């Protein structure tokens, strides 16, 4: 399971639903594959290149932002 951390103070139900939604997303290619099938499609807010191996990806999904540390 991917690490999921709530830093927005969401309800336990919302945290559980988001954790379930993202539990198979360990690598960036899995996030992209999920984005292609999820409706409504998450919006890419920003991609931050940390180095040649690491990207941080920020997505907006409905009323929340998902931040991925993709190394």
N, C-alpha and C positions, 0 to 999 in steps of 0.2 A: 504494500500500500504506500502511495506517495504521502509525504508529510503534508498535513493541512493544518493551518494555524489561523484562527479567527482573531484579527486585530481591530475589528470594527464593532464588536459587542453585539453580534447578531443573536437571534434567538437560538436556543439549542436545536430546535427543529430545522431551522434554516441552515445551521452549521452542518447538521447531519445530512441534509439533502445535498449540500455542496460537496461535502466530503465523499459521499457516495458517487456523485457525478464525476468527480475527478480522481477516484481511487486507482484507476488504471493508467494514469498519465504520469509516467516516470521519465519519459524522454520527449524532446520537442516534437519529434515526428508523431508521437501519440497524441499530443495536444492538437497538432494540425489536422490529423485524421478525425479527431472528435469535432473540431470546429467545422469541418466540411459536412458533417451530418446533423449537427445540433441546430434546432430551430427554436427561437430565433438565433441566428448566427452571431456568435460573440464578435465584438468589434475590437480590432487591434488598436490599442491606445498608443503604445510605444514599445520599441525593441531597443534595448540598451546593450551594446557590445561591451563586455567586460575585458575579454582577451580573445585569443584565437580559438578557445575552447568553450567559452562561457557566454551565454546571452541571458539577460533578464527580459521577460516578456510580460507586458501588462495588458490584460483584456478587460473589457466591460461586458458583463453578462447581466442583462436586466438591470437590477438596482445595486449590483455589487461589482467590484473590481477584483479580478483574480491576478495575482502576481506570481509568476513562475521564475524560479532560479534554475535555468536550464544549463547544466554543465555536462 
